């Protein structure tokens, strides 16, 4: 089956037309819309052994010229035999669109502008408004924004998802529940909208602090910032902390193995009392439980002076809200509190530390994340790849990580990284 060269040529010419100043009426020097004939665009046309193909293409082009859609420029002394280039007849552009059954770009822009405008008036959330306003500005300049699509179903789904975030008003929903509620299907968001949404938020909504933290991270943390979670956020808390929820005082010190705090409780409750001198935030759940059991063995005096929190990776908005309440309570009482973070001795552990330090606890210090601990448990450390090595080397370029620079150099020398659990062995 032969290729439809008429459609191919007209579509390429229309592509060039839509990129030109003809579309906006600013073509002051009357530059023509051109498609050169060369081996890159028409390889079969220049193969002598398939002469019949060249003749077929010539006939197709001459037919388009008879329809007054194009003008053929032949190679000098090769008329009716070898085409040099083709010009689009811009006076008959509507007929060209009709021939290839293609919607004119200006019509597409009008449709997309109406779709975006419909939602723009319903949105108050800053980053979503910035995205919509930038999209309208680009459409006014006759450009289709990067995240909008000529597939209007996809664009409609994206706009519905953005509107859903607006309606959440700071609340979080599991990803599939969000998708079912606002897009009508539990898997549509994950499969079709998720990556676009993350990219839009990174450009229009993410602060410089968060952008620096989430670089090269998986995107679950970014979704949490938006208000969409893969699963409900939970913290485990141990120590002398009193929480008030719905008029009820919850004294965490009454629970010798700690308390699991649901994300809804984090947002709906407030810290009313703290009787601690130190906060230790732990990345790993197993280490958290082992540590509080060790406190019980040491005795009650030490237990009453510490709050221990299991974090479980990068803290989303709900976890940060909970932790800020603790920091704010000490600040309000004019008290200084020692805050430490204990994580893996690896790239992720360093990044979580920096995230907490920038977003919640500026006085944060590392705990058991030093060269002595690293060498003491080196036999249990794991090797890393060259790609991972490059990520560690990049941390050395950032002065924010300076307290870990010595440790990072030791890791690079040994080619090893150490997980928290190894320290328990």
C-alpha positions as CSV (number, residue, x, y, z in Angstrom):
1,X,0.0,0.0,0.0
2,X,1.4,3.3,-1.1
3,X,1.9,6.2,1.3
4,X,-0.6,9.0,1.1
5,X,1.9,11.7,0.1
6,X,-0.8,14.3,-0.5
7,X,-1.9,14.2,3.2
8,X,1.7,14.0,4.3
9,X,2.8,17.1,2.4
10,X,-0.3,19.1,3.3
11,X,0.1,18.3,7.0
12,X,3.8,19.2,7.0
13,X,3.0,22.5,5.3
14,X,0.2,23.2,7.8
15,X,2.7,22.5,10.6
16,X,5.0,25.1,9.2
17,X,2.1,27.5,8.6
18,X,1.0,27.2,12.2
19,X,4.5,28.0,13.4
20,X,4.8,31.0,11.1
21,X,3.7,34.6,11.4
22,X,1.0,34.1,8.8
23,X,-1.2,32.7,11.6
24,X,-1.0,35.9,13.7
25,X,-1.1,38.3,10.7
26,X,2.4,39.6,11.5
27,X,4.1,38.3,8.4
28,X,5.4,41.7,7.3
29,X,7.9,40.5,4.8
30,X,5.5,38.0,3.1
31,X,7.7,35.0,3.8
32,X,6.3,31.9,2.1
33,X,5.5,28.6,3.8
34,X,7.9,26.1,2.4
35,X,8.6,22.4,2.4
36,X,11.9,21.4,0.9
37,X,12.2,18.1,-0.9
38,X,15.3,16.3,0.4
39,X,16.4,12.8,1.3
40,X,15.6,13.3,5.0
41,X,11.9,14.1,4.4
42,X,11.4,12.0,1.2
43,X,14.0,9.2,1.2
44,X,12.2,7.1,-1.4
45,X,12.1,10.0,-3.8
46,X,15.8,10.1,-4.1
47,X,16.5,6.3,-4.7
48,X,17.1,5.8,-8.3
49,X,16.2,2.1,-8.2
50,X,12.6,2.9,-7.3
51,X,11.9,5.3,-10.2
52,X,8.2,4.5,-10.1
53,X,7.9,5.9,-6.6
54,X,9.3,9.2,-7.7
55,X,6.8,9.4,-10.6
56,X,4.0,8.6,-8.2
57,X,5.0,11.4,-5.8
58,X,5.3,13.8,-8.7
59,X,1.8,13.0,-9.9
60,X,0.4,13.5,-6.3
61,X,2.1,16.9,-6.0
62,X,0.9,18.0,-9.4
63,X,-2.6,17.1,-8.5
64,X,-2.4,19.2,-5.3
65,X,-1.1,22.1,-7.5
66,X,-4.1,21.7,-9.8
67,X,-6.3,22.1,-6.7
68,X,-4.4,25.4,-6.1
69,X,-3.3,24.2,-2.7
70,X,0.5,24.3,-3.4
71,X,3.0,25.6,-5.9
72,X,5.8,23.3,-7.1
73,X,9.3,24.6,-7.6
74,X,11.2,22.2,-9.9
75,X,15.0,21.7,-10.0
76,X,16.4,23.8,-12.8
77,X,16.2,21.9,-16.1
78,X,14.4,19.0,-14.3
79,X,10.8,20.3,-14.7
80,X,8.1,17.5,-14.2
81,X,10.9,15.2,-13.1
82,X,12.7,16.4,-9.9
83,X,11.0,18.7,-7.2
84,X,13.2,21.2,-5.3
85,X,10.6,22.5,-2.9
86,X,6.9,23.2,-2.4
87,X,5.1,26.4,-1.3
88,X,1.7,26.4,0.5
89,X,-0.9,28.6,-1.1
90,X,-2.0,30.5,2.0
91,X,-5.1,31.9,0.3
92,X,-6.5,28.4,0.2
93,X,-5.5,27.2,3.7
94,X,-9.1,26.4,4.7
95,X,-9.3,24.0,1.8
96,X,-6.0,22.5,2.9
97,X,-7.3,21.8,6.4
98,X,-10.5,20.3,4.9
99,X,-8.5,18.0,2.6
100,X,-6.6,16.4,5.5
101,X,-9.7,16.6,7.9
102,X,-7.7,18.6,10.4
103,X,-9.0,21.2,12.8
104,X,-7.4,24.6,12.2
105,X,-5.1,25.7,14.9
106,X,-7.1,28.9,15.5
107,X,-10.2,26.9,16.1
108,X,-8.4,24.6,18.5
109,X,-7.1,27.6,20.4
110,X,-10.7,29.0,20.6
111,X,-11.9,25.6,22.0
112,X,-9.1,25.4,24.6
113,X,-9.5,29.0,25.6
114,X,-13.2,28.4,26.3
115,X,-12.4,25.3,28.3
116,X,-9.7,27.0,30.4
117,X,-11.9,30.2,30.9
118,X,-14.7,28.1,32.2
119,X,-12.6,26.8,35.1
120,X,-10.6,30.0,35.7
121,X,-13.5,31.8,37.3
122,X,-14.0,29.0,39.8
123,X,-10.4,28.7,41.1
124,X,-8.9,30.6,44.0
125,X,-5.9,28.4,44.8
126,X,-2.9,30.4,43.9
127,X,-0.8,27.9,41.9
128,X,-3.7,26.7,39.9
129,X,-4.7,30.2,39.0
130,X,-1.2,31.0,37.9
131,X,-1.2,27.9,35.6
132,X,-4.6,28.8,34.1
133,X,-3.6,32.5,33.6
134,X,-0.4,31.5,32.0
135,X,-2.3,29.1,29.7
136,X,-4.7,31.8,28.7
137,X,-1.8,34.2,28.0
138,X,-0.1,31.6,25.7
139,X,-3.4,30.8,24.0
140,X,-3.9,34.6,23.3
141,X,-0.5,34.5,21.6
142,X,-1.7,31.7,19.4
143,X,0.3,29.0,21.2
144,X,-1.0,25.8,22.7
145,X,0.4,25.5,26.3
146,X,2.7,22.5,27.0
147,X,0.2,20.7,29.4
148,X,-2.9,21.2,27.4
149,X,-3.8,18.8,24.6
150,X,-5.6,18.9,21.3
151,X,-7.2,15.7,22.7
152,X,-10.0,17.6,24.4
153,X,-10.9,14.7,26.6
154,X,-7.5,14.7,28.2
155,X,-7.6,18.5,28.7
156,X,-11.0,18.2,30.3
157,X,-9.8,15.5,32.7
158,X,-6.8,17.7,33.7
159,X,-9.1,20.7,34.3
160,X,-11.5,18.6,36.3
161,X,-8.6,17.3,38.5
162,X,-7.4,20.8,39.1
163,X,-10.9,21.8,40.1
164,X,-11.1,18.8,42.4
165,X,-8.0,20.1,44.2
166,X,-9.7,23.5,44.6
167,X,-12.7,21.8,46.1
168,X,-10.6,19.8,48.6
169,X,-9.7,23.1,50.4
170,X,-6.5,21.9,52.0
171,X,-7.8,18.4,52.7
172,X,-6.1,15.2,51.5
173,X,-7.6,12.3,49.7
174,X,-6.1,8.9,48.7
175,X,-5.2,9.0,45.0
176,X,-7.7,6.5,43.8
177,X,-10.5,8.0,45.8
178,X,-9.7,11.4,44.4
179,X,-9.7,9.9,40.9
180,X,-13.1,8.2,41.4
181,X,-14.7,11.3,43.0
182,X,-13.6,13.9,40.4
183,X,-12.7,11.9,37.3
184,X,-15.3,9.1,37.5
185,X,-12.8,6.3,37.5
186,X,-10.4,5.2,40.2
187,X,-7.4,4.7,37.9
188,X,-7.7,7.6,35.4
189,X,-5.7,10.1,37.5
190,X,-2.8,7.7,38.0
191,X,-2.6,6.6,34.4
192,X,-3.4,9.8,32.5
193,X,-3.2,12.9,34.7
194,X,-0.7,12.3,37.5
195,X,2.5,13.2,35.7
196,X,1.0,16.3,34.2
197,X,-0.3,17.5,37.6
198,X,3.1,16.9,39.2
199,X,4.9,18.9,36.5
200,X,2.4,21.8,36.7
201,X,2.7,22.0,40.5
202,X,6.5,21.9,40.3
203,X,6.5,24.9,38.0
204,X,3.6,27.0,39.5
205,X,3.2,25.9,43.1
206,X,6.3,24.6,44.6
207,X,8.4,26.9,46.8
208,X,12.2,27.1,46.1
209,X,12.8,25.2,49.4
210,X,10.5,22.3,48.4
211,X,11.8,22.3,44.8
212,X,15.3,21.8,46.1
213,X,14.2,19.0,48.5
214,X,12.1,17.1,46.0
215,X,14.7,17.1,43.2
216,X,15.3,13.6,42.0
217,X,12.8,12.2,44.5
218,X,9.9,10.0,43.7
219,X,6.8,12.1,43.2
220,X,4.6,10.8,46.0
221,X,5.9,13.7,48.2
222,X,5.0,16.2,45.5
223,X,1.5,14.7,45.4
224,X,1.2,15.1,49.1
225,X,1.9,18.8,48.8
226,X,-1.0,19.0,46.4
227,X,-3.4,17.1,48.7
228,X,-3.3,13.6,47.0
229,X,-1.8,10.7,48.9
230,X,-1.1,7.1,47.9
231,X,-2.1,6.1,51.4
232,X,-3.1,7.8,54.6
233,X,-0.2,9.5,56.4
234,X,0.6,8.3,59.9
235,X,3.1,9.1,62.6
236,X,4.2,7.1,65.6
237,X,4.8,9.2,68.7
238,X,6.2,8.3,72.1
239,X,6.8,10.6,75.1
240,X,5.5,13.3,77.3
241,X,3.1,15.1,75.0
242,X,-0.5,16.0,75.5
243,X,-2.8,16.4,72.6
244,X,-6.4,17.8,72.6
245,X,-8.9,16.4,70.1
246,X,-12.6,17.2,70.1
247,X,-12.4,18.4,73.7
248,X,-10.6,15.3,74.9
249,X,-7.0,15.4,76.3
250,X,-4.8,12.6,75.0
251,X,-1.7,12.1,77.1
252,X,0.8,10.2,75.0
253,X,3.0,9.4,78.1
254,X,0.4,6.9,79.1
255,X,1.3,4.6,76.2
256,X,4.6,2.8,76.8
257,X,4.9,1.7,73.2
258,X,3.9,4.9,71.6
259,X,0.8,6.1,69.7
260,X,0.0,6.0,66.0
261,X,-1.4,9.4,64.9
262,X,-3.6,9.5,61.8
263,X,-3.3,12.4,59.3
264,X,-6.9,13.5,60.2
265,X,-6.0,13.7,63.9
266,X,-2.8,15.7,63.0
267,X,-4.9,18.4,61.4
268,X,-7.9,18.4,63.8
269,X,-6.0,18.4,67.1
270,X,-3.6,20.7,68.9
271,X,-0.6,20.2,71.2
272,X,-1.6,21.5,74.7
273,X,1.4,20.4,76.8
274,X,5.0,19.3,76.4
275,X,7.2,18.0,79.2
276,X,10.4,17.1,77.3
277,X,13.9,18.5,76.8
278,X,14.6,16.6,73.6
279,X,12.9,15.4,70.4
280,X,14.3,12.5,68.4
281,X,12.9,12.0,64.9
282,X,13.5,8.5,63.5
283,X,13.2,7.6,59.8
284,X,12.7,3.8,60.2
285,X,9.8,2.2,62.1
286,X,11.7,-0.8,63.3
287,X,14.4,1.4,64.8
288,X,11.7,3.6,66.4
289,X,10.2,0.6,68.3
290,X,13.6,-0.8,69.2
291,X,14.6,2.6,70.6
292,X,11.6,3.2,72.8
293,X,12.0,-0.3,74.2
294,X,15.5,0.6,75.1
295,X,14.2,3.7,76.9
296,X,11.9,1.5,79.0
297,X,14.9,-0.6,80.0
298,X,16.9,2.5,81.0
299,X,14.2,3.8,83.3
300,X,11.4,6.3,83.7
301,X,13.6,9.4,84.4
302,X,15.0,9.4,80.9
303,X,11.6,8.5,79.3
304,X,10.0,11.7,80.7
305,X,12.6,14.0,79.1
306,X,12.2,12.9,75.5
307,X,9.6,12.8,72.6
308,X,10.4,10.2,69.9
309,X,8.7,10.4,66.5
310,X,8.7,7.8,63.7
311,X,8.7,9.8,60.5
312,X,8.7,7.3,57.6
313,X,10.5,9.2,54.9
314,X,9.9,12.7,53.6
315,X,7.2,14.4,55.7
316,X,4.1,15.7,53.8
317,X,2.0,18.7,54.8
318,X,0.1,16.9,57.6
319,X,3.3,15.6,59.3
320,X,4.9,19.0,59.0
321,X,1.8,20.6,60.6
322,X,2.1,18.2,63.5
323,X,5.8,18.8,64.0
324,X,5.4,22.6,63.7
325,X,2.9,22.5,66.5
326,X,5.6,21.0,68.8
327,X,8.1,23.6,67.7
328,X,5.6,26.5,68.1
329,X,4.6,25.3,71.6
330,X,8.2,25.5,72.7
331,X,8.7,28.9,71.0
332,X,5.6,30.3,72.7
333,X,6.8,29.2,76.1
334,X,10.2,30.7,75.4
335,X,12.0,27.4,75.8
336,X,14.8,25.9,73.8
337,X,14.4,22.3,72.7
338,X,17.1,19.9,71.4
339,X,15.9,18.3,68.2
340,X,17.7,15.5,66.5
341,X,17.1,13.3,63.4
342,X,18.2,9.8,63.0
343,X,18.1,8.4,59.5
344,X,19.9,6.1,57.1
345,X,23.5,7.1,56.4
346,X,22.7,7.5,52.7
347,X,21.6,10.1,50.1
348,X,17.9,9.9,51.2
349,X,18.7,10.2,54.9
350,X,20.7,13.4,54.2
351,X,17.9,14.9,52.1
352,X,15.2,14.1,54.7
353,X,17.4,15.8,57.4
354,X,17.7,18.9,55.2
355,X,14.0,19.0,54.5
356,X,13.1,18.9,58.2
357,X,15.8,21.5,59.0
358,X,14.5,23.9,56.3
359,X,10.8,23.4,56.8
360,X,10.2,22.8,60.6
361,X,13.2,22.6,62.9
362,X,16.1,25.1,62.0
363,X,18.0,23.9,65.1
364,X,17.9,20.2,63.9
365,X,21.0,18.1,64.5
366,X,21.9,14.6,63.3
367,X,21.9,11.7,65.6
368,X,24.2,8.7,65.0
369,X,24.8,9.9,61.4
370,X,28.5,10.5,61.7
371,X,31.8,8.9,60.6
372,X,32.4,7.1,63.9
373,X,29.0,5.3,63.7
374,X,29.6,4.6,60.0
375,X,33.0,2.9,60.5
376,X,31.8,1.1,63.6
377,X,29.1,-0.7,61.6
378,X,30.9,-0.8,58.2
379,X,30.7,-4.6,58.0
380,X,26.9,-4.3,57.6
381,X,27.1,-1.5,55.0
382,X,26.0,-1.9,51.4
383,X,27.7,-1.0,48.2
384,X,26.3,1.6,45.8
385,X,26.3,2.2,42.0
386,X,28.1,4.8,40.0
387,X,24.9,6.7,39.5
388,X,24.4,6.8,43.3
389,X,28.0,8.0,43.7
390,X,27.2,10.9,41.4
391,X,24.3,11.9,43.6
392,X,26.5,11.9,46.7
393,X,29.2,13.9,44.9
394,X,26.5,16.5,44.1
395,X,25.7,16.9,47.8
396,X,29.3,18.0,48.3
397,X,28.6,21.0,46.1
398,X,25.8,22.2,48.4
399,X,26.8,24.1,51.5
400,X,23.5,23.3,53.1
401,X,24.8,19.7,53.6
402,X,28.2,20.8,55.0
403,X,27.8,19.0,58.3
404,X,27.7,15.7,56.3
405,X,30.5,16.5,53.9
406,X,33.1,14.6,56.0
407,X,30.8,11.6,56.2
408,X,30.0,11.7,52.5
409,X,33.7,11.7,51.6
410,X,34.1,8.6,53.8
411,X,31.2,6.9,52.0
412,X,32.7,7.8,48.6
413,X,36.1,6.3,49.7
414,X,34.5,3.1,50.9
415,X,31.8,2.9,48.3
416,X,29.3,2.0,51.1
417,X,26.0,3.3,52.5
418,X,24.5,2.3,55.9
419,X,20.9,1.7,56.7
420,X,19.6,2.4,60.3
421,X,18.7,-1.2,60.9
422,X,22.3,-2.2,60.6
423,X,23.1,-0.2,63.7
424,X,20.8,-2.5,65.8
425,X,22.8,-5.6,64.8
